[in-house]
Amino acid sequence: MRVLPLPSDGLADAVLDDFVRLTDVALRRKLEPAGGLYLAESTMVIERALAAGHRPRAVLSRAEWLPQLEALLAPFPDVPVYLGDDAALTAMTGFHLHRGALASMHRPVLPDPAELLRTARRVVVLEDVVDHTNVGAVFRSVAALGADAVLVTPRCADPLYRRSVRVSMGTVLQVPWTRLPEWRAGAPLLHDAGFTIAALALADTAIDLDELERRTPDRLALVLGTEGDGLSRAALAVADLTVRIPMLHGVDSLNVAAAAAVALWATRVR
């Protein structure tokens, strides 16, 4: 790696554009995927990204984190590491960089859904979940509870957005995932791979999660919908069964990330 001082004007190197205005969510949603980049925040997340085979482009850090970065970035002698104080780093990024380091990483090529499903037994499908915190939390549950993959629909929030990666504790970089096409093509991909599609939704025809736990299919895709509106009609139409989580005290539903964790625990591979 190449250690450089953070330029006073912040504009001396075009690569520093990777880190400008990070709090502008709308801007980053456009710039990061289009530029083939995502951001890894903290040395732990950077380490997990490197372990997954992802390539760094540049790093921002405070000087005290340099020893850890030297060890992590030893295989990348040409990667620039810009050092600055809190004031300079905050001025550039728009937030306090309290997790030590921030790296711009090259996005990996997403796998083909059919290939990802070939050896999987438990997958989670997120339909149009737009909250990055919820997406990251679902990935953390998938990693912890032993599911094999996550598939996200075209309008779902980006799992590699900074907040998603941070909330997932870097598990977004470990759990296999990819984009699923619209249901007209997505449902046949799941069925052709032998998956039973189980939609988590409040419906008169829904079975209790207890029943699904007693007779869990060998290959199961749990489908969860967006906050508020839940699953679309198209998702419910292609589902083989609809499942609800029994609840008490008049509560009708859980946060999508909490529901994913409960359903994954009940249907885990024994």
N, C-alpha and C positions, 0 to 999 in steps of 0.2 A: 504494500500500500504506500501511497505518497501522502505525507502529512503536510498540510498547507494551512496557513492562517486564513480565517474567514475574511474576505475582502471588506473593507470599510463601507463600500457602496453596495456590496452584495450582488453586483452585476458583472464582475470581472470574468466569470466563467459561466457559459451558457448552461452547464449542467446544474448550476444552483437554482435554475428555474424549477427543478423538480421539487424544491422545498418551499416555494413562495406561496403565500396565502393558503396555507393548509386548512384553515378554518372555514374557507369558502366551499361548502359541501357541493353546491351545484357545479362550481368550476372544476373541482377535483373529479367528480363523477364523469366529466367529459374528458379532461386532460389525461388522467392516469391510464384508463384502458386504451385510449387512442394512441398514447405514446408508448404503449407496451410496458408500462411500469406499475408498480405498487410500492407502498411504503411499509417498512418493517420498523416498529418502534420498540426500543429496548434491546440490550445486548442478548437477552434470552431469546427474543423473537428472531433477531438476526441469526443467532446460532441455529435455530430450528429451520430457518429459510435456507441457510447454507447446507444443513444436513439433508434437506430435501432436494438438493442439487440446483437451487436457484442461484443466479449470478448477480452480484452487486454491481451497481453503477457508480454510486457515490455515497458518502456518509457525512452526516453532521454530528458533532460531539463536543463535549467539554473535555478539557485536558485530562481530568482524573480518570476517565474511562479508556484512555489510550492503551494501557497495558492489556486489557481484555480484548480490545479491537486488534491489536497487533497479533495476538494468538489466533483470533478468528479469521483474519484477513491475510494471513501469511501466504496462502496459495494465490493471492490476487495482488501482485506487486504494482499494478498500474491503477488500481482503484484510488481515487483521491479521497482523503479524509480531511474535512475542514474543521478546524478547532476554533471555538469562539466562547465568549463569556455568556452568561445568562441573558444579559440585555441584548446582545447582538443576535443570539439565536432566537429569542422571542420576537424581536423586531422582524426577522426574516420569515418565520413560520406562522406567527400569529398566536402561539400558545407557549406555555412554559415547558421546556424540554426537561422534564424531571426524571425520565427513565434512562438517562445516560447517553443514548445515541439514537439516531434516526437514519435509516439507510433507504435509498431508492434502489429497488430491485427490478430486474428484468422479469416480466411475467412469463411463466411457463406456458407451453402450448397445452390447451385443455384436451383431455383424452376424448375419444369417440364414446358416446354413451353406451353403445352396444358392447364395446370392449370392456368398459368399466363394469357393466352388469354381468359379464360372462361368468365370473367366479364369485360374485357377491351373493349373500343370503339375506342380509338386512340392509335396506337403504331408506333414507329419508328424502322425500321430495318436498321442496319449499315452493309453493305457488305464490308469486307476487308479494312475498314478504319484503316490505320496504324499509323497515327499521334495521339499521346496521348492527345495533346492539343485540337485537333478537337473533339475527343471522349468526353472529359470533357465538352467542350462548348456545344455539342449537349445535353448532360444530363441536363445542366443548363437550356437550352431552353425548354426541355421537362417538367422539373419541373415548370418553370415559366408560361408556356402556357397551362398546364393542360392535357398533354397526360398521358396515363396510364402506359406505359411500354416501355422499349427498348429491342430489341433483336439484338444480335450481331452474325455474322457468325463465323465459326471456326477459320478463319485467321484474324479476326479483333483484333485490339490492346486491351489490357487488361483494362477494365474500372476501375479496382482497382489499376492500377499502380499509383505511387505517383503523377506524373504530372497530370494525368486525374482527380484524386480526388481533387487536389488543384485547377485546373482550373474550375471544376464544383462547387466550393465552398461547397463541401461536399454533393451535391445533388445526386451524384452517390450512396451515402449510404441511400438515401431516396426513389429514384425512383426504382420500381421493374424492374429487368432485368434478362436475362438469355441468354445462348448460343442457337442459332437456328442451327439445323443440316443443311447439304448441301441441296440445293434447291429441290432435288428429294424427300426428306422427309419433308423439311421445308415448301414448298408451300402448300402441302395438309394439314399441321397443321393449316395454316392461313385460307385456304378455308373452312376446316371443322368447324372452329370456326365462320364462317360467314363473314370473312374479304374480302374486295376488296383490291387487291394489286396494289398500284399506284407507278410506278417507276419514279423517277425524272431523266430525261435524255434528251439530245438533239437528237431528232429523227424526221424524216419527218412526222411520224404519231402521234406525241405528241400533246395533247391538251394544251391550256393555263391554268395556275393555276386559272385564273378567272372563267373558265368554271367549274372546279372541285369545286370551292367555291360555285357556284350557285346550284350545285346538288351533295353535298357531301354525300357519303354513310353513313349509320348509323355506320358501322364498317369499319375503314379505316386503312390500313398499308402503311405508307410512306417509300419507300425503297430508300436509298441513298448509292452511291458507293464511292470507294476509290479516293483519291486525284489524279488528272491527268487522269487516265484511265477511271474513272467513273464506271458504272455498267457492270457486266459481261454479256455475251450473255445468260448465263443460267438464270440470274435474269430477263433480259428483256423478255425471252421466257415465264416465268411463270407469268408475270405481266398481270393484267386485263386491264390496261391502262397505257400509258406513259404521263408524265406531264412535261411541261417546264414552267419556270418563265419568263414572258415577260420582256425584258430589253432594254435599250436605249444606244446610243452613241457607238455602235459597240461592247459592252461587251456581251460575249456569255454565261458566267456562273459565279456563285458565289462560294466562299469557301463553302465546304460541311456543315460547322456549320452554316454559314449565310443562306444557302439555307434551311436547316432544320427549322430554326427559322421563315423564311418567310412562308414556307409551313404549319407549325404548326399553325401560326396565322390565315392564310386564311381558314384552315379547322377545326378550334377549335370547340368543342361542344358548341353550343349556349345555 
